Amino acid sequence: MNFVIGIDIGTSGLKSIVVNKKGEVVDSHSISYKTEHPQSGYSEMDPNIWYKATLDSLNHLLSKFDKETISGISFSGQMHGLVVVDEDGKSIRPAILWNDTRTSQEVEDIKQAIGIETLLKHTQNTVLEGFTLPKLMWLKAHEPENYNKIHKFMLPKDYVVYKLTGNIYTEPSDAAGTIMYNIKSEKWSKEILNQLNIDSKICPDVIASHDRSGTLTKDIKEKLNIDWEINVYQGGADNACGALGSGITDETKQLVSIGTSGVALSIENSANYENDGNMHYFSHCVPNQKYVMGVTLSAGYSLEWLKQLIEPSEDFNTFLQDISKSKLGSNGLMYTPYLLGERTPYNDASIRGSFIGLDANTTQLDMKRSVLEGITYSINESIEIMRSKDIDIKEIVSIGGSAKNAEWLQIQADVFNVPITTRTEEQGPAYGAAMLAAMGEQWFNSFNDMNETWINYREHVSPISSHTESYEKLFNIYKLIYTATQPITKGLTQFK
C-alpha cells in the first residue's frame, strides 16, 4: 500500500502523520519547540527550527515503512509569518510570527499611504499587526540592512518546502494572508506593492496548493537515508488545511477550530462578494474557492495561560474533568480572552483581557468554565457577523482542543445555537496537508471524491433550548465589556 505524509508547522510544535489510501492515519510524530519573545510584543523563531523538526519527523517516520511506499509529502503552516532569505537562500534573521504585534506604527503608515478602501479593493482585507505586509514594512524601517539583503520572502511552510526541494514557491491560501495578494485575480497586487515601493521580485511565485513543488534533493535524501524519489507538494495555510481536513469544501458546513488561536470559517464563493474588513476573506487551498474567517487571538492560549497559573503539571483532561460542577454562566463570572489583543471584530492589538464578576464565592472551577465560555463568546462574535452577511450557519464542525471535551462541545452548541459535529479522524491541519499530497499524487479525481472516501463524522451535539436562551442573554452582556474596558486597559499600558 502507498502512503502520504502531512506535516503541520504550528506555533508551538510540528505534527506529522502518515495516511494510507483509505484515509486512515497509520502513524504520527510530534515535536515541540518554543517561540522567542526578545521584547514585549515580539514573537520570533529561527526558521531552521522548523526545518530541523521536519527532518527529525521524517527520519522517525520513514524508517518504519518499506522502501518507496511513501510517495508524497505536503504541508500546513501557521499563517502570516515573515521569513526572508538572501541570494544564497540563507535565512537573514529570525522569522517574525503571526502573533507578533510590534507593527502598530507600520499598520497606521500603510493605512495613511494606501487607505482602507484601496486595501479592500485590491486584497479584500484590511491591514492588521499580525499580517505579513506590515512586518515587511517594519523590516524596511528598522532593519534596512536586512531588508536590502532580501532575495525572497516566504511564509513558514514555504521555507521548509524550499529547504527540502531547493525551490521557492507559495500558494494562494498563504499568499492571501500577506495582504499583498489580490485573491480575485489570484496574483500579487501590483497596486499595493507599487504604492509601498516594494519590489515585486521578492515575492515568491504562486502555484496551486496541491501542485508539486519538486522532489527531495540529493542532500536531503542522504540525510534521511533513502534512495527513492519523494514528491513534495506546496501545501496550504493552517486554517485552510484545517477546513479541508474537516470536509469544509462547500457552504453546507462551517468550521470552528480552537488551537492557540480560535477560528470560525465558512466557504463564500459568491462572485460578487465584497469584504468590508470586519472579517478576513482568503483563498482556500481547494482551487477556485474562497472563505470568510473570524479570529480569536487567544483561544486555547487562554486556557493554557490559566492552567499554568493554577495547575501547570496537569494535562488538559484532568484540568477540565469537573467543569460541569460549575453551572452555566460560571456563577456570574465572565472572561474576555484578550491576552494578546483581539482580532475579530475589534482589530485592536492593545485591548487586554479581564475577569468580570469575581466575588468571594468564585471557585477555580468557575474560572475554568468562564474561560471556556469567554473563548466561545468571542468566536460567536464572528459567527454573528457571518449571519449578518446572510451566511446560513447550518452545522459546525468543531476541531482542536475544544472537540475533545464534552462539556465544551455542549457550550459551543448552546452558544452558537447550531448542531456541533466532530471528526472521526481528527488530526487538525496535518490531515488537510495529507489530503493535498494525495490529490497531488492523483489518488482522486476531485476533492469531492476524496471527501466521500476520507471524511467521516462521529459526534453530533445539539443545542439545549433553555441553555441557548440563557447564553443569548450572557452573550449580550459579553459584548458590552470591550467598550467598557478598552479605555481602562489602554490607561494601564503606561505601567507595564
N, C-alpha and C positions, 0 to 999 in steps of 0.2 A: 504493500500500500504506500502511496505517496503522501507527503505531509508538507505543510507550510508553517512558517513561524511568523507570529505577530508580536511586535515589540512596542510597548508604550513607554515613552520617555517622559516621566512625570516630574513634578516639582520636587518631591521628596524621595523618589525611588524609581527604579526601572523594573517593569514586569514583562516577561517574555513567555509566550505559550506556543505549544506545538499542536496543530489541529489537523485531523485527517479529512478525507473527502466527504465523510458523513457530517462534518461539523463538530465532531467530538474533540474536546481538549484532552490530549493524551499525556501531556507533561507540561510543567511550568517551572519558572525560576524567577525569583525576585531579589533585587539588590537595593539597599537603602543608601542614601547619601544626604549630605547636609548643604543647605543654602548658606552663603556667606552674607552677613549684614555689616559691612565696614563702617557705615554711618546710618543714622536714623533715616528710614525711608528707602535705604538702598537694599537691593536684593540681587545678588550676583552668584555666578558659578563658572568655574573653569569648564568650558565645553568638552574638554578631553576627559572629564569625569564620566560624561555620558558615553563617550566612545569606548573608554576602558570597561565600563559596566556592560556595554553591548558585547564586547569581545568575551568578557568573562561569562556572560549568559550563553552566548553561542558555543563557547568551548564546553560548558556544562551540558548543554542540550545535544549538540551534535555527536558527542561521544557515546550517546545512548542509542543511536539509530544506525541502521545498516547504511552502507555506502550508497549515495545517490538517491535515497528515499526522500530526503528533504530537498525540495527543488526551488523554493521561493521564500523570500523574506520581505515583509513590509513593516511600516512604522506608523505609529500615532505619536504626536508630540504636543507638549504644552504650547499654547499659542503665544504670539506677540513678542517673544523674546528676541533680542538682537544679538546675533553672532556676526563678527566681522573678521575677514581673513585678508591677508596681503597677497601679492602676486605669487608667492611661493605656496600659498594655501595654508599658511600658518595663522593660528588664532592671534589676533592683535592684542586683545585684552579679554578679561572675563566677560561672559555673556551677561547682559542686563535682562532680568527676567520680567515676566508679565506682572508680578505683584510689586514691582519697584515703583515708587511714587516720587522720585526726585525731579520729575519733569514738569512740575506745575507751571513754571515760567514759560517753558517751551510750548506748552499747550496754549497758553494765552497768546504767545507770539504768533503761533500758527493761525489761531482764530482771527487775530488782527490782520495778518498778512493775506489770508485767503478768504475768510468769512465762512460762517457755518453753512450758509446756503450753497456756496460753491463746493464745500466738502461733501454735503449731502447729494448734490447733483452728480458729482464725479465718483464718489466712493460709496454712497448710500449710508454713510456713517458719520457721526461727529467725531471729534478727536478727544481722547482721554489719556491720562498719565500712563496707563498700562500698555498702550499700543506701541507699535514699532516706530512709527514716524517720529513722535517726539523724542524717543530715545536716540534716534539718528541725529536729530537736531541738537540734542544735548551734547552729544559727542562732538559735533561740529563747533559748538560754542565753547565747551570746557576742555576738550582734549583734541585740539586741531591737529596736533602731530600724529595722533592715532587716526583721526578722520581722513587725513590726507594719504594714509597708507592703504585705505580700503580698496581692495580689488573687487570683492563681492560681499554683500551682507546676506545672511541666511537666517532661517528660523531653526530652533534647536534640533528637530529631527533631520532637517536638511543637512546640517553639519555632519551628523553621524552617517547619513547616506553618502555624503561626499568622501568621508574617511574610508568607507568600505569600497567605494567604486572609483573614486577619483573624478567623479562628475558632479558639477554643481547645478542643481535644479531646485525649484519649489513647485507647488501645485496650488490650485485655486482656493482650497479651504483655508490654507495658511496665508496665502498672498492677500486674501480679503481682510484678514486681521491686522495687516500692516497699516491700513488707511492710506495706501499709495496705489491701490488696485481698483480699477473700475469693474465691478462684478457683473455689470450688464454687458459690457463689451468683452469681458474676460481678458483684459490687457492692463499693463501698468498705465497709470494715468499720467499722460504727458503734461496735462494742465497742472496737476498738483506738483509734479517733480520740477517743472519749469519755473513755477511761481516761487518755489523754495530753493531754487538753484541747486538741485540735486542731480548729479549726472546719472542718467538712466543706465549707463553701462555697469553701475554697481548692483543693479537689480538682477537676480538670477532668472534664467529662462523658466517659463511656466509650462509644465506638462500635466497631463491628467493624473489623478491620484493613483490610478491603477496601472499607469504606464511604467514600463521598465526603465529604471534609471541607469542600469548597467549590470555587470556581474561582479562578484567579489574579485578584487585584484589578486595577482600572484602573491604579493606580500601578505595580504590578509589570509589567503588560503594556507600559507605556510604557518602563520600564527595560530590558525585553527586546526592545523594538522589534517587537512583534507586535500584531495586531489581531483575533485569534480567541480563542475560549474554550478553555481547557485545564483539565480536571478534575484535582483534587488528591485523592488517597486517603491515609488516615491512615498506613498502613504498619505496621511491626512492629519488635519488638526484634531486634537483630542476630543473636542466636543462633537465634531463631525463624525469621527470614528466611533465615539460612544453611541451616537444616534444610529449609525449604520449597524453596529453590533447589537442594537436593541430592536432592529426591524423598522426604524423610522425612516421610510423612504417615500411616504406619501402623506396626505393630510388626515388619514384615518386615526392615527395615534400621535400623541405628543410625548416628550421626554422630560423627566426630571432626574438630573444627575447630581448627587451630592458627594463630592470628594473634598479636597481642600477648599475649593470654591463650590458654589451651587449654581446650577443652570436649569432654566426652563426653556425648551426648544420646540418649535413647530415648523413644519415644512410650509413654505409660502412661495408658490410657483406662478402667481399671477403676473402676467407680462407687464401690467400697468402699475404694479405695486411700487410706491414711493415711500421710503422710510423717512420718518420725521425726527429721528435721533433719540427718541425715548428708549428704543430697543436697538440691538445690533441686528444687522441684516447681512448675512455672509453666504458665500458659496458652499455648497455641500461637497463631500468627497464623492458623491454619486454624480455623474455627468449631467449637466443641464438642470440641476436642482439647486434651490436656494432655501435658506431657513431664517426665521426670526428667532432671536435669543435674548433672554434677560439673564443677568448675572448677579449673584450674591457673592461678594468677595470673600467673606469669612464664614463659610458654611460649616463643613466638617472641621475647619480650623478652629472655630469657636468651641466645639466640643472637645477637641484636643487641648485647647488652652485651659478649659475648665478642669479636665482630667488631670493635667499637670499640676494645677493648683491644689486639687483635693486628694486624688489617689493616683500619682504618676506611675506606680508599679502595676496597676490593674489593666487588664485588657478591656476592650470596649464592651464586650458581652457582660462581663462581671460588673463593670461600671454602671451599666444601664439595667441590670437584671430586675430591680424592684421599682422601676419607673412608674408602673401602673398604680403604685400606692400613693402617688401624688395625683390628685384629681385634675380633671380638665380645667385649664386656666391656671394651673400651678399655684393654687392657693392665693390668687390675687397678685402673683409676681409676673412681670413681663421683662423680656430681654431683647435688646436690639443688637444684631450681630455686626457692628460697625468697627471691629477691631482694627481694620486696615482701610477705613473709609468705606464707602458704599458705591456700587456701580449703578444698578437699575433700581429705582428710576431717577436717583438723585445726581449721579455722576459727580460725587463730592468726595475728594480724596482726604479732606480734613475732618469730616464728621467722625466722631468716636462713639463707641457703644455704651450701653447703660443697663443696669437693672432698675426697674421702676416697680415700687410696691413692696420693698423689703420691710418686714416687721419682725417683732420678737418671736413670732410663730413660724417664720420661714425656716425650712429644713434644707439639707443638701439635696434631697430628692426633688423638692420644689425648684431648686436652682437648676438641676439637671433637666427636668421637664421643661422649664421655661426656656432653656437654651434650644431644645428640640423644637418647641413651639415658635420661638422667635425666628429661627432659621426658616421654618416653614412659612411663617407670615411674610418674611422677606421675599421668598420665592413666589408667594401668592401675589405680590405686587406686580411681578412680571406677567403672571397668568391673567391678572385683572386687565392689564394693558392689552394682551392678546385678544381677550374677549371684546374689548372696546373697539378693536380693529376687525371685528366680525370673524375672527378665527374661532371655529367651533371646537371647543375642548371636549372631546368625546371620551377619551380613555388615556390615562397617563401611564407610561412605562417608567417605573422607578428603578434606578440603578445606583450603585455606590453603597456607601456605608448605611444610608437610611433604609435600603432594601433588605438589610439583614436583621432588622429589629421590628418585631410585630407591632409593638405599641406605636413606633414612629410611622409605620405604614398606615395605621389607622388614623393617626393625627393628619397625615397627608390627605387621605381620602376625605376626612371631615372638613379640613380647612379648604381644600380645593373644590370640594363638593362634586367629586367625579370618581368613578372606579379607578383603583390603582392596580396595576399588573406588574409582576416581576418576571425576570427571565429564568428559564430553566438552567441555561448555561451562562451565568452572569460573570463575565470576565472583564467588563469595562471596555475602554477604548482598545486594548490589545486585541480583543476579538474582532473589532471592526478592521484593525490593521491586517489580521489574518484573512479576513474576507477580501480585502483589496489584493492581497497576494494571490488568493485563489482565483479572483477574476483575472488578474494578470497572467496566471498560468492557464487561463481559458478552461477552467473546470466547469464553468457555467456559461450559458449564452447571454444571461442578463442578471442584473441584481435581483429582480423579482423571482427568477428561477432559484437563485441561491437562498433568498429569504424563505421560500417554501420548504427547502430542504434543511436549512441550518437554524432557523429561528423558531424557538418554542417557548411558550409561556406556562408558568406553573401556578402562580398565586393571584387571586382576584380579591381585592379588599374593597367592599362597598361602603360609601358614607352612611353614617347613622344620623338620621334626620334631626334628632334632638341635639346631637353634638354639633352638627352643621349650623344650627340656629345660634348656639352659644358662641361658636367660633366666629361667626359673622359679626357678632357684637364685639368680640375681643379684637378682631382684625381692624374694625373701625377705630378702636382705641389705639391700636398699634400705629396706625397711620398718622396719629396726632403727635407722636413722640419726636419724629425727625425735626419738624418745625420748632417744637418747644425746646429741644436740646441743642440745636445747631449753634445758636449764639453762645450757649454756655460752654460747649466743648471747644469752640473757637477761642473763647476767652482763656480757657485753661491751657492752651498750647504754649503760652508765654512762660509757663512754669515747668515745662518739660526739659 
